[in-house]
């Protein structure tokens, strides 16, 4: 097997760096409009017979997003409800049925999941 000389190694490194830039995801022109400070995310809380998670936009220039309420299961996080976040303060909720204690979190996903922001996790008993 033949080894590359110094010039060959440099050319290979440049080619790899160029290829990596082609594979990098693009970010929106106004990336600052989908940073975490754009969203107020509420940790899940217990209502009368449901678990509720919500979020809102800090300002109108913030990107639209999706809110999801997730609970932790033995196999990972399960999305139990979701709703679009256009304006106002929408909520995602899950009806407590049966009994049990689970860990829940509210997740805001922006720009096809390029930005994912999570609330604090909460243990809630139904």
Backbone as CSV, one residue per row, in Angstrom:
resi,resn,N_x,N_y,N_z,CA_x,CA_y,CA_z,C_x,C_y,C_z
1,UNK,0.845,-1.162,0.000,0.000,0.000,0.000,0.894,1.228,0.000
2,UNK,0.550,2.195,-0.811,1.341,3.407,-0.960,0.822,4.494,-0.021
3,UNK,1.698,5.208,0.682,1.252,6.283,1.574,1.264,7.606,0.825
4,UNK,0.418,8.509,1.256,0.349,9.836,0.644,1.511,10.684,1.137
5,UNK,2.036,11.476,0.279,3.062,12.434,0.678,2.401,13.590,1.404
6,UNK,3.211,14.567,1.815,2.687,15.722,2.538,1.677,16.484,1.692
7,UNK,1.946,16.665,0.408,1.019,17.379,-0.474,-0.276,16.592,-0.633
8,UNK,-0.189,15.288,-0.729,-1.382,14.453,-0.868,-2.251,14.496,0.374
9,UNK,-1.598,14.498,1.552,-2.349,14.572,2.811,-3.051,15.921,2.931
10,UNK,-2.386,16.991,2.518,-2.991,18.319,2.581,-4.186,18.400,1.639
11,UNK,-4.055,17.835,0.458,-5.166,17.841,-0.504,-6.350,17.042,0.030
12,UNK,-6.076,15.911,0.648,-7.136,15.086,1.210,-7.849,15.832,2.343
13,UNK,-7.094,16.532,3.180,-7.685,17.287,4.282,-8.576,18.404,3.760
14,UNK,-8.135,19.099,2.709,-8.943,20.168,2.119,-10.225,19.585,1.524
15,UNK,-10.123,18.460,0.850,-11.296,17.820,0.252,-12.294,17.397,1.326
16,UNK,-11.804,16.848,2.442,-12.689,16.442,3.534,-13.365,17.648,4.181
17,UNK,-12.614,18.730,4.367,-13.193,19.935,4.957,-14.282,20.507,4.054
18,UNK,-14.051,20.509,2.743,-15.030,21.005,1.787,-16.289,20.133,1.820
19,UNK,-16.104,18.823,1.858,-17.242,17.906,1.898,-18.056,18.113,3.176
20,UNK,-17.386,18.370,4.283,-18.085,18.583,5.549,-18.940,19.839,5.490
21,UNK,-18.487,20.889,4.820,-19.296,22.104,4.727,-20.531,21.872,3.872
22,UNK,-20.461,20.976,2.905,-21.624,20.668,2.083,-22.679,19.903,2.869
23,UNK,-22.255,19.132,3.875,-23.170,18.311,4.652,-23.761,19.033,5.860
24,UNK,-23.228,20.204,6.205,-23.717,20.945,7.366,-25.111,21.481,7.079
25,UNK,-26.034,21.379,8.041,-27.369,21.931,7.817,-27.309,23.450,7.750
26,UNK,-28.165,24.009,6.948,-28.203,25.463,6.855,-29.043,26.004,7.993
27,UNK,-28.726,27.195,8.419,-29.499,27.831,9.473,-30.314,28.947,8.859
28,UNK,-31.424,29.291,9.467,-32.234,30.360,8.919,-31.479,31.675,8.915
29,UNK,-31.883,32.575,8.051,-31.209,33.867,7.943,-31.231,34.606,9.268
30,UNK,-32.311,34.487,10.002,-32.435,35.173,11.283,-32.367,34.147,12.413
31,UNK,-31.235,33.489,12.537,-31.093,32.438,13.551,-31.380,32.968,14.947
32,UNK,-31.132,34.245,15.189,-31.401,34.795,16.514,-32.889,34.791,16.827
33,UNK,-33.740,34.693,15.797,-35.174,34.678,16.021,-35.683,33.313,16.464
34,UNK,-34.838,32.305,16.549,-35.290,31.025,17.090,-34.368,30.511,18.175
35,UNK,-33.748,31.448,18.907,-32.986,31.005,20.066,-33.930,30.847,21.261
36,UNK,-33.445,30.265,22.315,-34.297,29.934,23.464,-34.971,31.159,24.067
37,UNK,-34.335,32.310,23.994,-34.936,33.501,24.599,-36.212,33.934,23.884
38,UNK,-36.490,33.367,22.736,-37.713,33.671,21.991,-38.933,32.972,22.575
39,UNK,-38.736,31.980,23.443,-39.847,31.156,23.903,-39.882,31.068,25.426
40,UNK,-41.072,31.216,25.965,-41.297,31.006,27.392,-41.906,29.615,27.519
41,UNK,-41.151,28.688,28.084,-41.583,27.294,28.176,-41.949,26.980,29.618
42,UNK,-43.159,26.477,29.804,-43.633,26.137,31.148,-43.397,24.661,31.421
43,UNK,-42.871,24.368,32.579,-42.723,22.971,32.990,-44.125,22.386,33.174
44,UNK,-44.304,21.112,32.884,-45.632,20.497,33.015,-46.153,20.605,34.444
45,UNK,-47.462,20.700,34.551,-48.108,20.750,35.864,-49.403,19.956,35.801
46,UNK,-49.937,19.608,36.972,-51.153,18.791,37.042,-52.363,19.687,37.152
47,UNK,-53.330,19.462,36.261,-54.633,20.117,36.349,-55.551,19.242,37.181
48,UNK,-56.835,19.311,36.914,-57.800,18.498,37.661,-57.610,17.019,37.338
49,UNK,-57.639,16.685,36.059,-57.444,15.289,35.663,-56.549,15.183,34.440
50,UNK,-55.622,16.129,34.282,-54.719,16.118,33.145,-53.362,16.705,33.515
51,UNK,-52.375,16.389,32.689,-51.042,16.979,32.792,-50.961,17.998,31.665
52,UNK,-50.493,19.205,31.959,-50.503,20.299,31.000,-49.091,20.859,30.832
53,UNK,-48.699,21.071,29.591,-47.448,21.738,29.277,-47.741,22.848,28.283
54,UNK,-47.095,23.977,28.418,-47.389,25.093,27.526,-46.157,25.916,27.223
55,UNK,-46.313,26.789,26.244,-45.240,27.700,25.867,-45.853,28.894,25.149
56,UNK,-45.076,29.957,25.032,-45.511,31.123,24.280,-44.290,31.791,23.670
57,UNK,-44.534,32.655,22.702,-43.457,33.415,22.076,-43.191,34.671,22.891
58,UNK,-41.932,35.057,22.985,-41.568,36.264,23.709,-41.880,37.515,22.894
59,UNK,-41.848,37.395,21.564,-42.139,38.518,20.678,-42.658,37.981,19.343
60,UNK,-43.300,38.815,18.578,-43.934,38.369,17.336,-42.928,37.979,16.261
61,UNK,-41.689,38.450,16.344,-40.681,38.114,15.326,-40.118,36.704,15.496
62,UNK,-40.469,36.028,16.570,-39.974,34.677,16.804,-40.617,33.702,15.826
63,UNK,-39.862,32.692,15.435,-40.339,31.681,14.496,-41.493,30.877,15.082
64,UNK,-42.382,30.417,14.208,-43.412,29.476,14.634,-42.726,28.178,15.056
65,UNK,-43.367,27.440,15.925,-42.752,26.226,16.471,-43.833,25.197,16.778
66,UNK,-43.424,24.114,17.374,-44.332,23.062,17.817,-44.070,22.785,19.290
67,UNK,-45.139,22.687,20.058,-45.033,22.340,21.472,-45.432,20.872,21.614
68,UNK,-44.645,20.119,22.352,-45.059,18.744,22.632,-44.911,18.460,24.118
69,UNK,-45.824,17.648,24.615,-45.757,17.171,25.985,-45.249,15.746,25.911
70,UNK,-44.192,15.448,26.661,-43.586,14.116,26.611,-43.509,13.526,28.011
71,UNK,-43.656,12.198,28.070,-43.479,11.517,29.347,-42.424,10.428,29.176
72,UNK,-41.707,10.192,30.247,-40.613,9.219,30.197,-41.146,7.834,30.487
73,UNK,-40.806,6.908,29.602,-41.173,5.503,29.753,-39.887,4.693,29.843
74,UNK,-39.986,3.411,30.044,-38.793,2.566,30.168,-37.973,2.558,28.882
75,UNK,-38.587,2.809,27.746,-37.898,2.775,26.450,-37.468,4.157,25.966
76,UNK,-37.755,5.203,26.721,-37.362,6.557,26.315,-38.529,7.525,26.463
77,UNK,-38.436,8.656,25.776,-39.458,9.685,25.868,-40.567,9.421,24.862
78,UNK,-41.805,9.509,25.327,-42.995,9.283,24.502,-43.722,10.623,24.350
79,UNK,-43.964,11.029,23.108,-44.745,12.242,22.872,-46.217,11.889,23.047
80,UNK,-46.883,12.521,24.019,-48.282,12.196,24.285,-49.242,13.205,23.668
81,UNK,-48.783,14.414,23.371,-49.604,15.407,22.693,-48.696,16.481,22.113
82,UNK,-49.183,17.161,21.071,-48.446,18.268,20.480,-49.437,19.269,19.908
83,UNK,-48.978,20.487,19.752,-49.799,21.540,19.169,-48.875,22.585,18.548
84,UNK,-49.317,23.244,17.478,-48.483,24.284,16.879,-48.437,25.530,17.763
85,UNK,-47.327,26.231,17.709,-47.146,27.480,18.453,-47.034,28.602,17.433
86,UNK,-48.152,29.242,17.147,-48.164,30.377,16.222,-48.214,31.686,16.996
87,UNK,-49.183,31.810,17.872,-49.316,33.007,18.699,-50.079,32.610,19.959
88,UNK,-50.154,33.515,20.897,-50.844,33.205,22.145,-50.028,32.267,23.019
89,UNK,-50.719,31.529,23.852,-50.082,30.586,24.776,-50.758,29.232,24.677
90,UNK,-50.541,28.493,23.607,-51.192,27.189,23.472,-50.632,26.173,24.473
91,UNK,-51.411,25.134,24.690,-51.002,24.080,25.621,-51.090,22.716,24.940
92,UNK,-50.286,21.816,25.432,-50.381,20.399,25.080,-50.785,19.703,26.370
93,UNK,-51.689,18.737,26.293,-52.163,18.112,27.526,-52.420,16.624,27.330
94,UNK,-52.425,15.925,28.458,-52.600,14.480,28.480,-53.523,14.148,29.638
95,UNK,-54.586,13.409,29.364,-55.526,13.023,30.408,-54.911,11.940,31.291
96,UNK,-54.933,12.193,32.583,-54.449,11.202,33.550,-55.502,10.117,33.687
97,UNK,-55.161,8.914,33.324,-56.068,7.785,33.525,-55.325,6.736,34.330
98,UNK,-56.041,6.019,35.129,-55.399,4.985,35.933,-54.577,5.603,37.038
99,UNK,-53.478,4.959,37.351,-52.608,5.473,38.400,-51.169,5.311,37.950
100,UNK,-50.305,5.953,38.641,-48.890,5.866,38.317,-48.244,7.229,38.382
101,UNK,-46.935,7.216,38.512,-46.158,8.446,38.549,-45.178,8.412,37.395
102,UNK,-45.175,9.462,36.614,-44.283,9.566,35.458,-43.558,10.903,35.481
103,UNK,-42.460,10.966,34.751,-41.729,12.203,34.569,-42.174,12.806,33.241
104,UNK,-42.540,14.087,33.267,-43.011,14.796,32.079,-42.105,15.980,31.784
105,UNK,-42.096,16.411,30.523,-41.395,17.633,30.132,-42.131,18.252,28.947
106,UNK,-41.983,19.568,28.788,-42.531,20.299,27.655,-41.380,20.585,26.706
107,UNK,-41.589,20.337,25.420,-40.534,20.522,24.430,-41.035,21.465,23.339
108,UNK,-40.214,22.445,22.970,-40.511,23.340,21.852,-39.513,23.026,20.749
109,UNK,-40.031,22.678,19.572,-39.185,22.369,18.408,-39.390,23.456,17.364
110,UNK,-38.282,24.016,16.889,-38.321,25.132,15.956,-37.641,24.750,14.648
111,UNK,-38.183,25.220,13.537,-37.575,25.077,12.222,-37.198,23.629,11.914
112,UNK,-38.186,22.778,11.865,-38.000,21.349,11.562,-36.981,20.695,12.493
113,UNK,-37.076,21.015,13.775,-36.236,20.437,14.835,-34.783,20.883,14.814
114,UNK,-34.455,21.973,14.115,-33.087,22.497,14.198,-32.828,23.107,15.575
115,UNK,-33.872,23.629,16.192,-33.763,24.149,17.552,-34.739,23.412,18.431
116,UNK,-34.256,22.745,19.465,-35.122,22.016,20.379,-34.835,22.511,21.792
117,UNK,-35.884,22.987,22.452,-35.744,23.548,23.790,-36.690,22.814,24.730
118,UNK,-36.197,22.457,25.912,-36.974,21.660,26.859,-37.174,22.414,28.159
119,UNK,-38.294,22.134,28.802,-38.552,22.671,30.131,-37.850,21.795,31.172
120,UNK,-38.004,22.198,32.400,-37.559,21.327,33.489,-38.473,20.100,33.521
121,UNK,-37.967,18.995,33.989,-38.768,17.776,34.102,-39.510,17.780,35.434
122,UNK,-40.721,17.214,35.414,-41.528,17.141,36.623,-42.095,15.748,36.802
123,UNK,-42.068,15.242,38.039,-42.707,13.953,38.371,-44.134,14.260,38.774
124,UNK,-45.090,13.626,38.088,-46.507,13.877,38.349,-47.219,12.551,38.545
125,UNK,-48.053,12.490,39.578,-48.829,11.295,39.881,-50.277,11.519,39.449
126,UNK,-50.813,10.548,38.720,-52.230,10.622,38.291,-53.111,9.939,39.304
